Amino acid sequence: MSNNESFEILYRLPIPPEEGKYPGLAPSRRVEHGLIVERDVAVPMRDGVVLRVDVFRPEGQWDLPVLFTYSPYGKHARKGFHMLYPQAGQDDRRFVDPGTTGVSVSHYTVWEGPDPLYWCNQGFAVVNADSRGSWGSEGSLTFHSQQEAADGYDIVEWAAGQPWSNGRVGMTGVSYLAWSQWNVAATRPPHLFAINPWEGYSDPYRDIAMQGGIRETRFRGWWIESTAYSRNRVEDVVELCKQHPHFDAYWKARTPDLSRIEVPLYAVVDWGDHGIHTRGTIEGFKQAGSREKWLEVHGRMKWPYYYRPESLDRQLEFFTTFLKEAPGATLDWPRLNIEVRESHFVGEVRAENTWPLEGTVSTPLFLDAAAGALTKDLPAASSLSYDSENPKDFLEFSVALDEDTEVTGTMSLQLWVESETDEADLFVAVEKFDRNGVRVPFPFQSMFHDGPVALGWLRASHRDLDVERSTPQQPWHTHARSVPLEPGRPILVDIEIWPSSTLFRAGERLAVRVKGSDYYTYPGVPAVIHHQEPHNAGRHTVHTGGDHPSRLLLPVINHSAS
């Protein structure tokens, strides 16, 4: 048992840290490149367990604001486990290794974290921590846990109390380093003054582990094998996902109450990280209780975007405001900056005030199985079926738009579906086609350039809705139980299609596709979202029109009303 939680944590064998090129505990203090570099500093937690941190600060300076990162990825910036970074002067499809560009990325930089050389030169200290149980930190290694949050709280307070600190701590970083910010900020450390969650899920069940109630099977397994470096016990997240298919006490303990977050936050995400970060970052922004909060959503690739000069300028302005200035300082920024995409790396950035956007018009398009079309008017009854076990078989419904149309927000698909069994795993994609019928691809999952407009998922037995949280535009599933289908009988399901922003020119086509498996699989690439065990057999039939008004609800932006 852990943290008085009403479930048992299962553990797996750790991977010896040496296999991850861990240099071993070696407390030291050096002056390098104008920095004081302290390695493996011992930080005791409230229960006496000692975690290890590396501290970077500019030589000869005091009264420093602190940037803190916290993850199991290894503060020693281990070789072989770093993303590729953008090269100076190149667009963000070009990458080189860390330490060779001089563009804010030195060899001190941890996986998905800030570059200490850059930030110390701006008058900040950087504290990178190995989470409990990882590498040289004591204790058992758990993920997304209340223990992680409590430890993060303790490190914030430790950093604020150091003689070189000004007592004001901020958090930054990408992915897990962003997730930990939501988790720690919800505990309200007194000396945490700002967070910058960059591409970080906030609901581990819905965002990354069990999309639509369908267990993710590839990325999660690769991730734990890349993360389980410890001398102690390691939480077996793969087995626990299998044992906790519903949103139960295990998942509730791993989902922070975002409304408790009060510190200023600047959240950033890209439209193409469906299955990992897009939904969770936007939900974090929406649900956070912070009075001062900003959201930026772009159409590019996440790693280069974090380190590009324009992004660093905004990060610096944000942290300077809240970590160096007097409390109550504000930024003269729009609440939202979004990139409305038109095609690959083509889009227009626009300032907005609210999410959903002002001027959003919920626009229904009805599915017509007889014509394979999306129509404004309810069609006559018809149906189409597909082989749920054939990855090449899918249904498509499309419409040629008669005027320029911006679709920005969460779409929802109401589908009357019939299965030959008591289950149906439904995979939905929204695609764009140009006037010549050529599919328009977009950046996708951080590494690829052939992605869709948006994706959605649902295991039909998880169709129960939370009536208080659901809206017509965004269904919110409880995932509290499984309600089997009655074979051969159509049932209504509501599918959340993750947020996106796309401009369709007059004459271009919007299409929605439905099938029984993933659309994008990338064989041989382990670090991508995949669902390799769908609960499907036989044919699925989609009923449209008449008494079964299947429909796609679009968030169309009326610019004259915004």
Summary of the structure (lengths in Angstrom):
residues: 562
radius of gyration: 23.8
end to end distance: 51.5
largest distance: 77.1
contacts: 2008
relative contact order: 0.13
helix: 17%
strand: 35%
